[in-house]
Amino acid sequence: MLFKQKLRFIIPIYIVLSIIIFLMFFADRFRITYKYNSDNDTYILEKVYGEKEKIEVVDKYKNKIVDEIGIRAFYRKDKLKEVTFENISNVKKIDKLAFAYCAKLSKIDLSYVEQIDRNAFEWTNLKEVNLDNIKFIGASAFLDTPIEEIHLGDNLKSIGSMAFTHTKFEEITIPSNCKYIYEDAFYKSSIKTINIYNINNLDDDSIDYIYSLEDVEIKIL
């Protein structure tokens, strides 16, 4: 009887100690998890655990293409400085908050990415951004990121609200296919010149917003 009573206390203590040991030795071990996307028959890079200064995104997982960086996948990776891709043309989408608060992240090639969701690169350290194939830039996508140079490709359709808040570039060119530039897209940024290839393609609200910007020169190309 006494043994059973002791056992009742010992088992919970053992379980708690086991969890503590697991967390101490394994929780922060570097690893990457993936989630299957049945819509595209591809995999999403779901979550990065642990810290590294440089991380490579693999071309395939279980013989299927990795084409998306998931929600909060790299969120608050304090040591992360660079992200590379085994096959740079695979990744088409960066989900919301994917790299947010990676304060040291200064190097990642986004030239094949088509969609960047809201707050994806908030509070990173990117200085140059090349978005050759981008279609959609979400709200606050680059909020508080010190971008000094940016290039937008001809496929761009929309720029979300506060997408470039507190950025450092002084000039940007809006390609001819862009239809929406949402209010406060350049809020408290360093923008001085906006070049627009086809202002007639922009909706009325976007045009009103562009011309409401103070101390910004609008050039129609």
C-alpha positions as CSV (number, residue, x, y, z in Angstrom):
1,M,0.0,0.0,0.0
2,L,2.8,2.4,1.0
3,F,4.6,1.5,-2.2
4,K,1.6,2.4,-4.3
5,Q,1.3,5.8,-2.6
6,K,5.0,6.6,-3.2
7,L,4.5,5.5,-6.8
8,R,1.7,8.0,-7.2
9,F,4.1,10.8,-6.4
10,I,7.2,9.4,-8.2
11,I,5.5,9.0,-11.7
12,P,4.5,12.7,-12.1
13,I,7.9,13.8,-10.9
14,Y,9.5,11.5,-13.4
15,I,7.4,12.9,-16.2
16,V,8.2,16.5,-15.3
17,L,11.9,15.7,-15.1
18,S,11.8,14.0,-18.5
19,I,10.1,17.0,-20.1
20,I,12.7,19.3,-18.6
21,I,15.6,17.2,-19.9
22,F,14.0,17.0,-23.3
23,L,13.7,20.8,-23.5
24,M,17.2,21.3,-22.3
25,F,18.8,19.0,-24.8
26,F,16.5,18.8,-27.8
27,A,14.1,21.7,-28.0
28,D,16.7,24.1,-29.4
29,R,18.4,21.6,-31.6
30,F,18.6,22.9,-35.2
31,R,16.0,21.3,-37.4
32,I,13.5,22.2,-40.1
33,T,10.0,20.8,-40.5
34,Y,7.8,20.7,-43.7
35,K,4.1,20.6,-44.4
36,Y,2.5,19.0,-47.4
37,N,0.5,21.2,-49.7
38,S,-2.1,19.1,-51.4
39,D,-3.3,22.0,-53.6
40,N,0.1,22.2,-55.4
41,D,1.5,18.7,-54.6
42,T,4.4,20.5,-53.1
43,Y,5.9,21.1,-49.6
44,I,5.9,24.2,-47.5
45,L,8.9,25.0,-45.3
46,E,6.9,25.1,-42.1
47,K,9.2,25.9,-39.2
48,V,12.9,26.4,-38.4
49,Y,14.0,25.4,-34.9
50,G,17.3,26.4,-33.4
51,E,19.7,29.1,-34.6
52,K,22.3,29.4,-37.4
53,E,23.8,32.4,-39.2
54,K,23.3,30.9,-42.6
55,I,20.5,28.6,-43.7
56,E,19.9,26.9,-47.0
57,V,16.4,26.1,-48.2
58,V,16.4,22.7,-49.9
59,D,15.2,22.2,-53.5
60,K,12.9,19.2,-52.6
61,Y,11.6,17.4,-49.6
62,K,10.4,13.7,-50.1
63,N,11.0,14.2,-53.8
64,K,8.5,17.1,-54.1
65,I,9.4,20.7,-54.6
66,V,9.6,23.1,-51.7
67,D,7.8,26.2,-53.1
68,E,6.7,28.2,-50.1
69,I,8.1,29.6,-46.8
70,G,5.4,29.2,-44.2
71,I,3.8,31.5,-41.6
72,R,6.4,32.5,-39.0
73,A,8.8,29.9,-40.4
74,F,12.0,31.9,-39.5
75,Y,10.3,34.2,-37.0
76,R,12.7,36.0,-34.6
77,K,15.8,34.1,-35.6
78,D,18.3,36.4,-33.8
79,K,21.5,35.0,-35.3
80,L,20.2,34.6,-38.9
81,K,22.2,36.7,-41.4
82,E,21.7,34.9,-44.7
83,V,19.2,32.6,-46.4
84,T,20.1,30.8,-49.6
85,F,18.2,28.4,-51.9
86,E,19.3,25.1,-53.4
87,N,17.1,26.0,-56.4
88,I,16.4,29.7,-56.3
89,S,13.5,29.5,-58.9
90,N,11.4,27.1,-56.7
91,V,10.1,29.4,-53.9
92,K,7.2,31.5,-55.1
93,K,5.5,32.6,-51.9
94,I,6.7,34.0,-48.6
95,D,3.9,33.8,-46.0
96,K,3.0,36.3,-43.3
97,L,5.7,37.0,-40.6
98,A,7.9,34.4,-42.2
99,F,11.1,36.4,-41.5
100,A,9.8,39.0,-39.2
101,Y,12.2,40.3,-36.5
102,C,15.2,38.5,-37.9
103,A,17.1,41.7,-37.1
104,K,20.4,40.6,-38.6
105,L,19.0,39.1,-41.8
106,S,20.8,41.1,-44.6
107,K,21.0,38.7,-47.5
108,I,18.3,36.7,-49.3
109,D,17.5,36.5,-53.0
110,L,13.8,37.2,-53.7
111,S,14.1,37.5,-57.5
112,Y,11.8,34.6,-58.2
113,V,9.3,35.2,-55.5
114,E,5.7,36.0,-56.7
115,Q,3.9,36.8,-53.5
116,I,5.1,38.3,-50.2
117,D,2.5,38.3,-47.5
118,R,2.0,40.9,-44.7
119,N,4.8,41.6,-42.3
120,A,7.0,38.9,-43.9
121,F,10.2,40.9,-43.6
122,E,9.3,43.3,-40.8
123,W,12.3,44.5,-38.8
124,T,14.9,42.7,-40.9
125,N,18.2,44.3,-42.1
126,L,17.8,44.0,-45.8
127,K,19.4,46.9,-47.8
128,E,18.9,45.7,-51.4
129,V,15.8,44.0,-52.6
130,N,15.3,42.7,-56.1
131,L,11.7,41.6,-56.8
132,D,11.9,40.7,-60.5
133,N,8.9,38.3,-60.5
134,I,6.8,39.8,-57.7
135,K,3.0,40.0,-58.2
136,F,1.7,40.9,-54.7
137,I,3.4,42.7,-51.9
138,G,1.3,42.5,-48.7
139,A,0.6,45.1,-46.0
140,S,3.6,46.0,-43.9
141,A,5.7,43.5,-45.8
142,F,8.9,45.5,-45.3
143,L,7.9,47.6,-42.4
144,D,10.9,49.0,-40.5
145,T,13.4,47.4,-42.9
146,P,16.2,49.8,-44.0
147,I,16.0,49.1,-47.7
148,E,18.2,51.5,-49.7
149,E,17.6,50.1,-53.2
150,I,14.6,48.2,-54.6
151,H,13.6,46.9,-58.0
152,L,10.0,45.8,-58.9
153,G,9.4,43.5,-61.9
154,D,6.8,44.0,-64.6
155,N,4.4,41.4,-63.1
156,L,3.6,43.5,-60.0
157,K,-0.2,43.9,-59.4
158,S,-0.4,45.5,-56.0
159,I,1.5,47.1,-53.1
160,G,-0.2,46.7,-49.7
161,S,-0.8,49.4,-47.0
162,M,2.4,50.4,-45.1
163,A,4.4,47.9,-47.2
164,F,7.4,50.2,-47.2
165,T,7.0,52.1,-44.0
166,H,10.3,53.5,-42.5
167,T,12.3,52.2,-45.5
168,K,15.4,54.2,-46.7
169,F,15.2,54.2,-50.5
170,E,14.5,57.6,-52.1
171,E,13.3,56.5,-55.5
172,I,11.1,53.7,-56.8
173,T,9.7,52.8,-60.2
174,I,6.1,51.4,-60.5
175,P,5.8,49.0,-63.4
176,S,3.0,49.4,-66.0
177,N,0.8,46.4,-64.8
178,C,0.5,47.6,-61.2
179,K,-3.2,48.4,-60.4
180,Y,-3.3,49.0,-56.6
181,I,-1.0,51.1,-54.3
182,Y,-2.8,51.0,-51.0
183,E,-2.9,54.0,-48.6
184,D,0.2,54.6,-46.5
185,A,2.3,52.2,-48.6
186,F,5.2,54.6,-48.2
187,Y,4.3,56.0,-44.8
188,K,7.2,57.7,-43.1
189,S,9.6,56.4,-45.7
190,S,12.5,58.3,-47.3
191,I,10.8,58.3,-50.7
192,K,11.4,61.4,-52.8
193,T,10.6,60.2,-56.4
194,I,8.0,57.8,-57.7
195,N,8.3,56.9,-61.4
196,I,5.1,55.4,-62.9
197,Y,5.0,53.7,-66.3
198,N,1.3,53.5,-66.7
199,I,-0.7,55.7,-64.3
200,N,-3.9,55.0,-66.2
201,N,-3.7,51.4,-65.0
202,L,-3.9,52.5,-61.4
203,D,-7.3,52.6,-59.7
204,D,-8.6,56.0,-58.6
205,D,-7.8,55.5,-54.9
206,S,-4.2,54.6,-55.8
207,I,-3.8,57.7,-57.9
208,D,-5.3,59.9,-55.2
209,Y,-2.9,58.4,-52.6
210,I,0.2,58.9,-54.8
211,Y,-0.6,62.6,-55.4
212,S,-1.4,63.2,-51.8
213,L,2.2,62.4,-50.8
214,E,4.0,65.5,-49.6
215,D,7.5,66.4,-50.9
216,V,7.4,63.5,-53.4
217,E,8.0,64.0,-57.1
218,I,5.7,62.0,-59.4
219,K,7.2,61.2,-62.8
220,I,5.0,59.7,-65.5
221,L,7.2,57.7,-67.8
